[in-house]
Amino acid sequence: MCEANAFLRKPGKEDELFLEMVDHVVPCDDGLLLEDIFGKRKMIRAKIVELALVDHKIILEKVPQ
Protein backbone atom coordinates (compact mmCIF):
# COMPACT_ATOMS: atom_id res chain seq x y z
CA MET A 1 0.00 0.00 0.00
CA CYS A 2 1.10 3.58 -0.56
CA GLU A 3 -0.18 5.35 2.53
CA ALA A 4 2.13 6.83 5.16
CA ASN A 5 1.98 7.74 8.82
CA ALA A 6 2.22 11.43 9.73
CA PHE A 7 4.38 12.42 12.69
CA LEU A 8 4.69 15.74 14.48
CA ARG A 9 8.28 16.73 15.20
CA LYS A 10 8.86 18.30 18.61
CA PRO A 11 12.33 19.66 19.41
CA GLY A 12 14.19 17.54 21.92
CA LYS A 13 11.51 14.83 21.92
CA GLU A 14 10.63 11.74 19.91
CA ASP A 15 8.36 12.37 16.91
CA GLU A 16 4.70 12.03 17.92
CA LEU A 17 2.22 10.11 15.76
CA PHE A 18 -0.38 12.52 14.36
CA LEU A 19 -2.37 10.36 11.90
CA GLU A 20 -1.94 6.83 10.59
CA MET A 21 -2.50 5.55 7.05
CA VAL A 22 -2.52 9.00 5.44
CA ASP A 23 -3.69 8.87 1.84
CA HIS A 24 -4.09 12.59 1.00
CA VAL A 25 -2.22 15.72 2.09
CA VAL A 26 -3.82 18.94 0.89
CA PRO A 27 -2.26 22.37 1.50
CA CYS A 28 -4.85 24.92 2.68
CA ASP A 29 -4.76 28.55 3.77
CA ASP A 30 -4.95 27.39 7.40
CA GLY A 31 -2.26 24.70 7.14
CA LEU A 32 -2.44 21.10 5.97
CA LEU A 33 -5.46 18.85 5.66
CA LEU A 34 -4.57 15.17 6.09
CA GLU A 35 -6.98 12.37 5.26
CA ASP A 36 -6.52 8.68 6.01
CA ILE A 37 -7.69 5.74 3.91
CA PHE A 38 -10.95 5.57 5.88
CA GLY A 39 -11.86 9.21 5.22
CA LYS A 40 -10.92 10.54 8.67
CA ARG A 41 -9.61 14.11 8.30
CA LYS A 42 -7.35 16.21 10.49
CA MET A 43 -6.26 19.80 9.98
CA ILE A 44 -2.99 21.12 11.36
CA ARG A 45 -1.08 24.41 11.11
CA ALA A 46 2.21 22.82 10.10
CA LYS A 47 4.72 22.45 7.33
CA ILE A 48 6.20 19.29 5.89
CA VAL A 49 9.84 19.01 6.91
CA GLU A 50 10.52 15.53 5.56
CA LEU A 51 8.95 12.85 3.39
CA ALA A 52 10.51 9.42 3.94
CA LEU A 53 8.57 7.54 1.29
CA VAL A 54 10.40 4.21 1.60
CA ASP A 55 9.67 4.31 5.34
CA HIS A 56 6.09 5.57 4.73
CA LYS A 57 6.61 8.63 6.97
CA ILE A 58 5.49 12.24 6.72
CA ILE A 59 7.28 14.46 9.23
CA LEU A 60 5.45 17.67 10.16
CA GLU A 61 6.49 20.69 12.18
CA LYS A 62 4.00 23.15 13.67
CA VAL A 63 4.18 26.74 12.45
CA PRO A 64 3.36 29.77 14.61
CA GLN A 65 -0.13 31.22 14.20
KAFENUR-V959304 format. One record per pair of residues at least 24 apart in sequence whose ideal C-beta (glycine too) atoms are under 8 Angstrom apart, sorted by sequence separation. I is the first residue (numbers start at 1). GAP is how many residues later the second one is. D is the distance in whole Angstrom. If there is no record, write none. Layout:
i:I gap:GAP d:D
i:I gap:GAP d:D
This chain:
i:18 gap:24 d:7
i:34 gap:24 d:8
i:18 gap:26 d:7
i:6 gap:28 d:6
i:32 gap:28 d:7
i:31 gap:32 d:7
i:3 gap:33 d:7
i:25 gap:33 d:7
i:3 gap:34 d:6
i:1 gap:36 d:8
i:8 gap:36 d:8
i:22 gap:36 d:6
i:8 gap:38 d:7
i:9 gap:40 d:6
i:18 gap:42 d:6
i:15 gap:44 d:6
i:4 gap:47 d:8
i:4 gap:49 d:7
i:7 gap:50 d:6
i:9 gap:50 d:5
i:5 gap:51 d:6
i:6 gap:51 d:8
i:7 gap:51 d:7
i:9 gap:51 d:7
i:4 gap:52 d:4
i:5 gap:52 d:6
i:6 gap:52 d:4
i:7 gap:52 d:5
i:8 gap:52 d:5
i:9 gap:52 d:5
i:3 gap:53 d:7
i:4 gap:53 d:6
i:5 gap:53 d:7
i:6 gap:53 d:8
i:7 gap:53 d:7
i:8 gap:53 d:7
i:4 gap:54 d:5
i:6 gap:54 d:6
i:8 gap:54 d:7
